[in-house]
Amino acid sequence: MGPRPNLPRRIGRDIIASPSLASYPSQIVHEEYPDACLKAAGETGLPEEIFPQDCPFTIDQILDETFYPETD
């Protein structure tokens, strides 16, 4: 998967232009995260149970182009 050029900025602009969309990113993450975990498990060969049940990142973190999760 490649970089997400301009996507966070575009989503931010869309939310500013139409405040009724403010809850949309959270809804999408909530709906799509389980499928993303299944896909990640299939692509990595890791067991599905290794992924957190709920997305561990905030919408602000997801939309922050400079955010990169720290690993232990």
N, C-alpha and C positions, 0 to 999 in steps of 0.2 A: 504494500500500500504506500503510495507516495504522499508527498506533503499536501496540505489543504490550503493552497494559496487563496488568500482573500476571503475564504468562507467565513471565518469568525467575524471579520469586519462587515461582510455583507449581511449576516444574520443580525448583528448589532444595529446596523442601519435600518433594516426592515422592522425591527422591534421599535426603534425610535420613531420611525415613520408611522407605524401602526401599533400603538400600545396594546391593543387587544391581542397581539401575538406574543405578549410577554411570557405567557405560560406554555407556549407551544414547544420550546426546546426541552423543557422538563417532561412534557407528555411524550415526546418522541424518544427521549432517553429511556424513560420508564417502559415504553412499548418495545423498543428495539434492543435493549441491552441483553435480554435473555437469548435472543437469536444471535447476537454478536458473540456471546460466550460460546454457544454451540459451534459457530463458525471458527472461532479461535481454537477451540478444543480440537476440531477436526484438522485444522491447518498445522497445529503444533504437535499433535499427538498427545497432548496433556489431558488428564482426566477432567471432565467437565466440573467436577466437585472442587477443583483447585481455584476456580474463579469465584470471586465474591458473589453472593446471591443478588446483592444490589450494587449498582454502579458506585464505586468509591470516590468518584470525582464530582465536584460541584459543576453547575453549568458555567460559572465564571471560569473555572479551570479548563473545561472542555473548549470554551471559546477563546481562551488565551493562547495566542499563537506561540508565545514564548514558554508556556508551561510544559514541563517534562517531568513526569513523576520520578521521585527518588526511589532507588531500590536499596534494600539492605545488603 
